[in-house]
Amino acid sequence: MSLFLLFVAIPLIEIALFVKIGGAIGLWPTLAIVVGTAVLGSWLLRTQGAIAMNRLRESLATLKDPTEPLANGAMILVAGVLLLTPGFFTDALGFLLLFPPFRAAAFRYLRSRVTVQGFSTSPPPGPSATRETDVIEGDFEEITPPNRPPRGPSGWTKH
């Protein structure tokens, strides 16, 4: 039921903000702000996303816990969706999620509410984990070609 209220409340808030801001500054400045925030948001999304991906790669390379870089990446992705959605309220939420101190506070809140069961970099047990080596055993027999005298050109080339 709360998800339904969210899907009803956000468009109503956006419509109200469009009417109020459009009435105060006019149609074209309002549309320019909406388009400008989408362009600025997509640029910020690209730069922040690259930083988050580098931190994730670094944490995986050093075998550190990747939950914070993964959470940052997820929040940046949600910020991108919010910034590309036309509206002032969603833009404000999107810009908040692109602000690193806000993401850090949101991550601390989420970490207090979520329990991580474990993290492992080793492959799960299965058929590939039980094999000792990648050696395939087999036998071979060397066959020497018969010693034939040369026959000349094959006919495919002309001399």
C-alpha positions in Angstrom: 0.0 0.0 0.0 2.9 2.4 0.8 4.4 1.8 -2.7 1.0 2.7 -4.2 0.9 5.9 -2.2 4.5 6.7 -3.4 3.5 6.3 -7.0 0.5 8.6 -6.5 2.2 11.2 -4.3 5.4 11.8 -6.4 3.5 12.8 -9.6 1.2 15.0 -7.6 4.1 16.7 -5.9 5.8 17.2 -9.3 2.6 18.6 -10.9 2.2 21.0 -8.0 5.8 22.2 -8.3 5.5 22.6 -12.0 2.4 24.8 -11.6 3.9 26.9 -8.8 7.3 27.4 -10.4 5.9 27.8 -13.9 3.5 30.4 -12.6 6.3 32.3 -10.8 9.0 32.3 -13.5 7.1 31.3 -16.7 7.0 28.3 -19.0 10.3 28.6 -20.9 12.5 29.2 -17.9 10.8 26.3 -16.1 11.4 24.0 -19.1 15.0 25.2 -19.3 15.6 24.4 -15.7 14.2 20.9 -16.2 16.3 20.2 -19.3 19.4 21.8 -17.6 19.1 19.6 -14.5 18.8 16.5 -16.7 22.0 17.5 -18.6 23.9 18.4 -15.4 22.6 15.3 -13.7 23.8 13.0 -16.6 27.2 14.6 -16.5 27.4 14.2 -12.7 26.1 10.7 -13.0 28.9 9.8 -15.4 31.7 11.2 -13.3 30.3 9.9 -10.0 29.6 6.5 -11.6 33.2 6.3 -12.8 34.5 7.0 -9.3 32.2 4.4 -7.8 33.3 1.8 -10.4 37.0 2.5 -9.6 36.4 2.1 -5.9 34.5 -1.2 -6.5 37.4 -2.5 -8.6 39.9 -1.4 -6.0 38.0 -3.1 -3.2 37.6 -6.4 -5.2 41.3 -6.3 -6.2 42.4 -5.9 -2.6 39.8 -8.4 -1.3 38.1 -5.8 0.9 34.4 -5.8 1.7 32.7 -4.4 -1.4 29.4 -3.5 0.2 30.0 0.2 0.5 31.2 0.7 -3.2 28.2 -1.5 -4.3 25.8 0.6 -2.3 27.3 3.8 -3.7 26.9 2.4 -7.2 23.3 1.5 -6.6 22.5 4.9 -5.1 24.2 6.6 -8.1 22.1 4.5 -10.4 18.9 5.5 -8.6 20.1 9.1 -8.7 20.5 8.8 -12.5 16.9 7.5 -12.9 15.6 10.3 -10.7 17.6 13.0 -12.6 16.4 11.8 -16.0 12.8 11.8 -14.7 11.4 15.3 -15.4 10.5 17.2 -12.3 11.8 19.3 -9.5 11.2 16.9 -6.6 12.8 13.9 -8.3 15.8 16.2 -9.4 16.2 17.3 -5.8 16.3 13.6 -4.6 18.6 12.7 -7.4 21.1 15.5 -6.6 21.0 14.5 -2.9 22.0 10.9 -3.9 24.9 12.3 -6.0 26.2 14.2 -2.9 28.8 11.9 -1.3 28.2 12.9 2.3 24.5 12.2 1.8 25.3 8.8 0.3 27.6 8.1 3.3 24.8 8.9 5.7 22.3 6.8 3.8 24.8 3.9 3.7 25.3 4.1 7.5 21.5 4.0 7.9 21.2 1.1 5.6 24.1 -0.8 7.2 22.4 -0.4 10.6 19.2 -2.0 9.2 20.8 -4.8 7.0 22.9 -7.7 8.2 25.4 -9.1 5.8 25.7 -12.9 6.2 29.1 -13.3 4.6 31.5 -12.3 1.9 33.8 -14.7 0.0 36.1 -14.3 -3.0 36.6 -18.1 -3.4 34.5 -20.0 -5.9 31.5 -21.9 -4.5 32.0 -25.6 -4.0 31.1 -27.6 -7.0 32.6 -29.9 -9.6 35.3 -27.4 -10.6 36.4 -26.9 -7.0 37.0 -30.7 -6.4 39.5 -31.0 -9.3 43.1 -31.0 -8.3 44.6 -30.0 -11.6 43.6 -29.1 -15.2 45.8 -32.0 -16.6 44.1 -34.4 -19.0 45.8 -37.7 -19.1 46.2 -39.6 -22.4 48.4 -41.8 -24.6 49.9 -40.9 -27.9 51.7 -42.8 -30.7 54.1 -41.0 -33.0 53.5 -41.8 -36.7 56.3 -41.1 -39.1 55.2 -40.4 -42.6 56.5 -42.7 -45.4 59.6 -41.6 -47.2 58.2 -40.8 -50.7 60.2 -39.2 -53.6 59.2 -35.7 -54.6 56.7 -35.6 -57.4 57.1 -32.1 -58.8 54.5 -29.3 -58.9 51.0 -30.0 -57.9 49.4 -28.5 -60.9 47.9 -25.6 -59.1 50.8 -23.4 -60.0 52.5 -22.9 -63.3 56.2 -22.4 -63.7 
